[in-house]
């Protein structure tokens, strides 16, 4: 009797969906992933949903700054809070497993048509997760220096305002440079090009080239 291949090994062979899935919201892609597991006769436990969603749609479900790892927290909210509690597309919980409901089957078929281009979708605006990176950049954007840079299109920044924006005292250039480096890393992680431009200009001001 031929030994059955382990579910985990089947999931490891899943490959990224070939079509354009960038316009679809994450709830639909999690629903698709659960159905994909059921189609492959794999019980959709939470861990297997996380692995499958990440394998099928890595650009939607990877961690900020670590694209090689899945964002389990986001997948949890999609699978349980949204698809199960709110939308009733799924039935189950993290402790047991999930399954697609009758209502979910309708929305899965609709999702599949969207992925195949049979139903046109409007490109979704990318939302920035509420994490440390976006929180710090949001605070940066409320500073005087940043507002002047954007609203008044100032190419030259006032050094004292830059120091304030970087949360450093007037004579603490070392702290300002350290905080600038941290802000730049956060801005790059969340792909905020406007914040990056501001920080590059702030760096030139600190270095005295402006």
C-alpha positions as CSV (number, residue, x, y, z in Angstrom):
1,X,0.0,0.0,0.0
2,X,1.4,3.3,-1.1
3,X,2.1,5.7,1.8
4,X,0.2,8.9,1.7
5,X,2.3,12.1,1.2
6,X,2.2,14.3,4.3
7,X,0.1,17.4,4.1
8,X,3.1,19.6,5.0
9,X,5.0,18.2,2.1
10,X,2.2,18.8,-0.3
11,X,2.0,22.4,0.9
12,X,5.7,22.9,0.5
13,X,5.2,22.2,-3.2
14,X,2.6,25.0,-3.6
15,X,3.9,27.8,-5.9
16,X,3.0,31.4,-6.2
17,X,-0.2,32.1,-8.1
18,X,0.8,33.1,-11.7
19,X,-1.9,35.7,-12.3
20,X,-2.1,39.3,-11.0
21,X,-3.5,39.2,-7.5
22,X,-2.4,42.6,-6.4
23,X,-5.9,44.2,-6.8
24,X,-7.7,41.6,-4.6
25,X,-8.2,42.1,-0.9
26,X,-6.5,39.8,1.6
27,X,-9.8,38.3,2.9
28,X,-10.6,36.9,-0.6
29,X,-7.1,35.5,-0.9
30,X,-7.3,33.7,2.4
31,X,-10.7,32.3,1.3
32,X,-9.0,31.1,-1.9
33,X,-6.2,29.5,0.2
34,X,-8.7,27.6,2.4
35,X,-10.5,26.3,-0.6
36,X,-7.2,25.3,-2.2
37,X,-6.4,23.2,0.8
38,X,-9.8,21.5,0.7
39,X,-9.4,20.8,-3.0
40,X,-6.1,19.1,-2.2
41,X,-7.9,17.1,0.5
42,X,-6.0,18.8,3.3
43,X,-7.7,19.9,6.5
44,X,-7.4,23.7,6.7
45,X,-5.9,24.1,10.2
46,X,-4.6,27.6,11.0
47,X,-0.9,26.7,10.5
48,X,-1.6,25.2,7.1
49,X,-3.7,28.2,6.1
50,X,-0.8,30.5,7.0
51,X,1.7,28.4,5.0
52,X,-0.6,28.1,2.0
53,X,-1.6,31.7,1.8
54,X,2.0,32.7,2.0
55,X,3.1,30.2,-0.7
56,X,0.3,31.1,-3.0
57,X,0.3,34.9,-2.5
58,X,3.7,35.8,-1.0
59,X,3.6,39.5,-2.0
60,X,0.4,39.9,0.0
61,X,1.3,37.9,3.1
62,X,4.9,38.5,3.9
63,X,6.3,40.4,6.9
64,X,7.5,44.0,6.4
65,X,11.3,43.9,5.9
66,X,11.3,40.1,5.9
67,X,9.7,39.0,2.6
68,X,10.8,35.4,3.2
69,X,8.5,35.0,6.2
70,X,4.7,34.9,6.4
71,X,2.7,37.5,8.3
72,X,0.7,35.1,10.5
73,X,-1.0,37.9,12.4
74,X,-2.5,39.4,9.3
75,X,-3.6,35.9,8.1
76,X,-5.2,35.3,11.5
77,X,-7.3,38.5,11.3
78,X,-8.4,37.6,7.8
79,X,-9.3,34.0,8.5
80,X,-10.9,34.4,11.9
81,X,-12.0,38.0,12.5
82,X,-13.0,38.8,9.0
83,X,-13.9,35.7,7.0
84,X,-15.3,33.7,10.0
85,X,-16.9,36.2,12.4
86,X,-17.8,39.1,10.1
87,X,-18.4,37.7,6.6
88,X,-19.3,34.1,7.4
89,X,-17.3,32.8,4.5
90,X,-15.6,30.3,6.8
91,X,-16.6,28.1,9.7
92,X,-14.3,27.1,12.5
93,X,-11.6,28.5,14.7
94,X,-7.8,28.5,15.3
95,X,-8.0,25.6,17.8
96,X,-9.7,23.2,15.5
97,X,-9.8,24.0,11.7
98,X,-11.7,26.0,9.2
99,X,-14.0,25.1,6.3
100,X,-15.6,27.1,3.5
101,X,-19.3,27.7,4.1
102,X,-22.1,27.8,1.4
103,X,-21.8,31.6,1.5
104,X,-18.1,31.3,1.2
105,X,-18.3,29.1,-1.9
106,X,-20.2,31.8,-3.7
107,X,-17.5,34.4,-2.9
108,X,-14.8,31.9,-3.7
109,X,-16.2,31.4,-7.2
110,X,-16.4,35.2,-7.6
111,X,-12.8,35.5,-6.3
112,X,-11.6,32.9,-8.8
113,X,-13.2,34.8,-11.7
114,X,-11.5,38.0,-10.5
115,X,-8.1,36.2,-10.5
116,X,-8.8,34.9,-14.0
117,X,-9.7,38.4,-15.2
118,X,-13.3,37.5,-15.9
119,X,-14.5,40.1,-13.4
120,X,-12.7,43.4,-13.4
121,X,-11.5,44.7,-10.1
122,X,-10.4,48.2,-9.0
123,X,-6.8,48.3,-7.9
124,X,-6.9,48.5,-4.1
125,X,-5.0,51.2,-2.3
126,X,-2.2,49.7,-0.3
127,X,-2.8,50.0,3.4
128,X,0.1,50.4,5.8
129,X,-0.1,48.0,8.7
130,X,-0.4,49.7,12.1
131,X,3.1,48.8,13.4
132,X,6.1,50.5,14.8
133,X,7.4,51.5,11.3
134,X,4.2,53.3,10.2
135,X,3.7,54.8,13.7
136,X,7.1,56.5,13.7
137,X,6.8,57.7,10.1
138,X,3.3,59.1,10.9
139,X,4.8,61.1,13.8
140,X,7.6,62.3,11.5
141,X,5.0,63.6,9.0
142,X,3.4,65.8,11.7
143,X,6.6,67.8,12.3
144,X,7.1,71.4,11.1
145,X,10.1,70.5,9.0
146,X,8.2,67.7,7.2
147,X,5.1,69.8,6.5
148,X,7.2,72.7,5.1
149,X,9.1,70.2,2.9
150,X,5.9,68.8,1.4
151,X,3.4,71.7,1.5
152,X,5.8,74.5,0.7
153,X,8.0,72.4,-1.5
154,X,11.1,73.6,0.3
155,X,14.3,72.1,-1.0
156,X,16.3,73.6,1.8
157,X,15.5,72.7,5.4
158,X,16.1,74.6,8.5
159,X,18.6,72.7,10.7
160,X,16.9,73.5,14.0
161,X,13.6,72.2,12.6
162,X,15.3,69.1,11.2
163,X,16.8,68.4,14.7
164,X,13.3,68.8,16.2
165,X,11.8,66.4,13.6
166,X,14.4,63.8,14.4
167,X,13.7,64.1,18.1
168,X,17.2,65.4,19.0
169,X,18.2,68.4,21.1
170,X,19.9,71.2,19.2
171,X,23.5,70.1,20.0
172,X,22.9,66.3,19.8
173,X,24.0,65.7,16.2
174,X,24.9,62.1,17.0
175,X,21.4,61.4,18.3
176,X,19.9,63.1,15.2
177,X,22.0,61.0,12.9
178,X,21.1,57.8,14.8
179,X,17.4,58.6,14.7
180,X,17.6,59.6,11.0
181,X,19.1,56.2,10.2
182,X,16.2,54.5,12.1
183,X,13.6,56.6,10.3
184,X,15.1,55.8,7.0
185,X,15.0,52.1,7.7
186,X,11.3,52.3,8.7
187,X,10.4,54.4,5.6
188,X,12.1,51.9,3.3
189,X,10.4,49.0,5.0
190,X,6.9,50.5,4.3
191,X,8.0,51.8,0.9
192,X,7.2,55.5,1.7
193,X,9.0,57.3,-1.1
194,X,7.9,60.8,0.1
195,X,9.3,60.2,3.6
196,X,12.5,58.8,2.1
197,X,13.0,62.0,0.0
198,X,12.5,64.2,3.1
199,X,15.0,62.1,5.1
200,X,17.6,62.3,2.3
201,X,17.2,66.1,2.3
202,X,17.4,66.1,6.2
203,X,20.6,64.2,6.0
204,X,22.2,66.7,3.6
205,X,21.1,69.5,6.0
206,X,22.8,67.7,9.0
207,X,25.9,67.2,7.0
208,X,26.1,70.8,6.1
209,X,25.8,70.4,2.4
210,X,22.7,72.5,2.2
